[in-house]
Amino acid sequence: MRITRTLTAALLMLGLAAAPALAEDEEPKDGAPTEAGTSFRTATEIEQGQDATASGSAGDYLYWSFPADTGQRPTVKATVKLPETHAAQTWQVDVYDGLRRRQSCQYGAQTRTAAADAPSVEVACVLRTVRSWSEPWANDPLPGTYYIRLTVTNLSTGDLGLPVDASVRVDSKDIGGAAAVDGSLGEPLVPGVAVKSEAEDEDSAVLSSIDPDDGWSSGWWSDRWVWTAVGGLLAALAGIGGYALTRGSGRPTRA
């Protein structure tokens, strides 16, 4: 009996000792990118909710790309860690859609100046809500790939080429039916998707491979449908109530 208890305790202790190592081995890796592209074509793909990082030099253009779908309002935030000694620097983040049209920011400090020897600088851009359809002449955000460009716009000659570390993150707020419009795109604005659609070949070139978690046009359902149904029901009840109040109470009276 004593031998059995001793053996059981030893196995239990061995299992507890091995559990942390096993958990560490099975722990999923984030897989967030640790580099950035230098142009639109070489932009590093990131997913929403990821903390992507990159090392570069002051004066470089850093590019990332991410997908945004109908009904989303993306918020792009970037932080640049600067060298210990430097002059004042002005950094800026710009966002472009799949057609490389620069998108305006609703709000957020898109451009900021870091004082001399400041440890870091943060910039942000809150885009307008992505629409499912738009007029050809309009510059509205549409579902597809979006590009982030981070660069310094005001830099002294002595700081050119100094090492910097950048981190970016994209999060979206689901706006829902408040921004819903009639109509939809045939295909999202993803570079290269038209080539693949025509060829219908898995080996065709697609310049962007990241899609939303639940697929494109996942926002077809919104609270707009709920409010439409509620409005119709209230209108019907109002009609019935109005008829009940205005109908005659019996036979018409004779003079």
C-alpha positions in Angstrom: 0.0 0.0 0.0 2.8 2.4 0.9 4.6 1.5 -2.3 1.5 2.3 -4.3 1.0 5.7 -2.6 4.7 6.6 -3.2 4.5 5.6 -6.9 1.3 7.6 -7.3 2.8 10.7 -5.7 5.9 10.4 -7.9 3.8 10.2 -11.0 1.8 13.2 -9.9 4.9 15.3 -9.3 6.3 14.2 -12.6 3.1 15.2 -14.4 3.0 18.6 -12.7 6.6 19.2 -13.6 6.0 18.3 -17.3 2.8 20.3 -17.6 4.3 23.8 -17.9 6.7 22.6 -20.6 3.9 20.9 -22.5 1.7 23.9 -22.2 4.5 26.1 -23.5 5.0 23.8 -26.5 1.3 23.8 -27.3 0.8 27.5 -26.8 -0.2 29.0 -30.2 2.2 31.6 -31.6 0.9 35.0 -32.4 2.7 35.1 -35.8 2.6 38.9 -35.9 4.8 40.3 -38.7 8.2 41.8 -37.6 9.0 43.7 -40.7 7.5 46.2 -43.1 7.5 46.7 -46.8 9.0 49.6 -48.6 6.3 50.2 -51.3 2.7 49.3 -52.0 3.7 46.1 -53.8 5.9 44.9 -51.0 3.6 46.0 -48.1 3.5 43.5 -45.3 0.1 42.0 -44.7 -1.3 42.2 -41.2 -4.6 41.2 -39.7 -6.8 43.4 -37.6 -6.0 43.1 -33.9 -2.4 42.2 -34.6 0.5 44.2 -33.1 3.0 44.3 -36.0 6.5 45.6 -35.5 9.4 46.6 -37.8 12.8 48.1 -37.6 14.0 50.7 -40.0 15.9 54.0 -40.5 14.6 57.5 -40.2 13.7 58.6 -43.7 12.4 55.2 -44.8 8.8 54.5 -46.0 7.2 51.7 -44.1 4.2 49.9 -45.6 1.6 47.5 -44.2 -1.7 46.3 -45.6 -4.9 45.0 -44.0 -8.4 44.0 -45.0 -11.5 46.0 -44.1 -15.1 45.0 -44.8 -18.5 46.6 -45.1 -19.7 48.4 -41.9 -16.3 48.6 -40.3 -14.7 51.8 -39.1 -10.9 51.0 -38.9 -8.6 52.8 -36.5 -4.9 52.7 -37.4 -2.4 53.4 -34.6 1.4 53.6 -35.0 4.1 54.1 -32.4 7.7 55.0 -33.4 10.5 54.5 -30.8 13.2 57.0 -31.5 17.0 57.0 -30.7 18.2 58.4 -27.4 19.6 61.6 -29.1 17.9 63.3 -32.0 16.5 66.6 -33.1 12.7 67.3 -33.5 11.0 65.0 -35.9 7.6 65.0 -37.5 6.0 61.6 -38.3 2.9 60.9 -40.3 0.6 57.9 -41.0 -1.4 57.7 -44.3 -4.0 55.2 -45.3 -4.8 54.2 -48.9 -7.5 52.0 -50.3 -7.2 49.1 -52.8 -7.1 51.6 -55.7 -4.3 53.5 -53.9 -6.5 56.5 -53.2 -5.5 58.3 -50.0 -8.3 58.1 -47.5 -9.0 61.1 -45.2 -9.2 60.6 -41.4 -12.3 61.4 -39.5 -10.2 62.2 -36.5 -7.0 61.3 -34.8 -3.5 62.8 -34.7 -2.4 61.8 -38.1 0.7 63.9 -37.9 2.7 64.6 -34.8 6.0 66.2 -34.0 8.4 64.6 -31.5 10.5 67.0 -29.5 14.2 66.7 -29.4 15.4 63.6 -27.6 11.8 62.4 -27.0 11.7 58.6 -26.6 8.8 58.0 -29.0 5.9 59.5 -31.0 2.4 58.2 -31.6 0.1 58.8 -34.6 -3.4 57.6 -35.3 -6.0 57.7 -38.0 -9.7 56.8 -37.7 -11.1 56.2 -41.1 -14.7 56.7 -42.3 -17.0 53.8 -42.2 -16.5 51.3 -45.1 -19.5 51.3 -47.4 -20.7 48.4 -49.5 -21.2 50.6 -52.6 -20.3 54.1 -53.8 -20.5 56.3 -56.9 -17.5 55.9 -59.3 -16.6 59.5 -58.8 -16.7 59.4 -55.0 -13.8 58.7 -52.7 -15.7 56.7 -50.1 -14.0 53.8 -48.4 -15.0 50.4 -49.9 -14.4 46.8 -48.8 -11.0 45.5 -49.8 -7.3 45.9 -49.0 -6.0 49.0 -47.2 -2.4 50.3 -47.1 -0.7 52.0 -44.2 2.3 54.2 -44.9 4.4 55.5 -42.0 7.1 58.0 -42.6 8.9 61.0 -41.3 8.0 64.3 -43.0 10.3 66.7 -41.2 13.8 65.5 -40.4 17.1 67.1 -39.9 20.1 66.0 -42.0 22.0 64.8 -39.0 19.1 62.4 -38.0 18.8 60.9 -41.5 19.4 57.1 -41.3 19.2 56.8 -37.5 17.6 53.4 -36.4 14.0 53.5 -35.4 11.5 50.8 -34.3 7.9 51.0 -35.3 4.7 49.2 -34.3 1.3 49.4 -35.8 -2.1 48.0 -34.9 -5.5 48.1 -36.7 -8.8 47.7 -34.9 -12.3 48.2 -36.2 -15.7 49.2 -34.8 -18.7 47.6 -36.3 -21.1 50.5 -37.2 -23.9 48.4 -38.4 -27.1 49.6 -40.1 -26.4 53.3 -39.4 -24.0 53.4 -42.4 -25.8 50.8 -44.6 -26.5 51.7 -48.2 -28.2 50.0 -51.1 -26.0 48.2 -53.6 -22.7 46.2 -53.3 -19.5 45.7 -55.2 -19.0 42.7 -57.5 -15.6 42.1 -56.0 -13.7 43.7 -53.0 -10.9 46.1 -53.9 -8.2 43.6 -53.5 -5.1 44.0 -55.8 -4.9 41.0 -58.2 -8.4 39.6 -57.5 -9.6 40.5 -61.0 -6.7 38.5 -62.5 -7.7 35.4 -60.5 -11.4 35.8 -61.3 -10.7 35.8 -65.0 -8.2 32.9 -65.0 -10.1 30.8 -62.4 -6.8 29.2 -61.5 -5.5 28.7 -58.0 -2.0 29.5 -59.1 -3.0 33.0 -60.4 -1.3 36.0 -58.8 -3.2 37.6 -56.0 -1.2 40.5 -54.5 -3.2 40.3 -51.2 -4.0 37.1 -49.5 -5.6 38.2 -46.2 -9.4 38.2 -46.0 -11.7 39.0 -43.0 -12.2 36.1 -40.6 -15.7 35.4 -41.7 -15.2 36.3 -45.4 -15.9 39.4 -47.5 -19.3 41.1 -47.4 -19.8 39.6 -44.0 -21.7 42.7 -43.0 -24.7 42.1 -45.2 -26.8 41.6 -42.1 -27.2 44.7 -39.9 -29.6 46.3 -37.4 -31.0 48.2 -40.4 -33.1 45.1 -41.1 -34.4 45.0 -37.5 -35.4 48.7 -37.5 -37.1 48.3 -40.9 -39.2 45.3 -39.6 -40.0 47.2 -36.4 -41.0 50.3 -38.4 -43.3 48.2 -40.6 -44.9 46.6 -37.6 -45.5 49.9 -35.8 -47.0 51.4 -39.0 -49.4 48.4 -39.3 -50.4 48.8 -35.6 -50.9 52.5 -36.1 -53.2 51.8 -39.1 -55.3 49.3 -37.2 -55.5 51.7 -34.2 -56.5 54.6 -36.4 -59.2 52.6 -38.2 -60.6 51.4 -34.8 -60.8 55.1 -33.6 -62.4 56.5 -36.7 -64.9 53.8 -37.7 -68.6 54.3 -37.0 -70.0 53.1 -33.7 -73.2 51.7 -35.2 -75.9 52.6 -37.7 -75.9 56.1 -39.0 -78.5 58.4 -37.3 -81.5 59.6 -39.2 -82.4 63.3 -39.3 
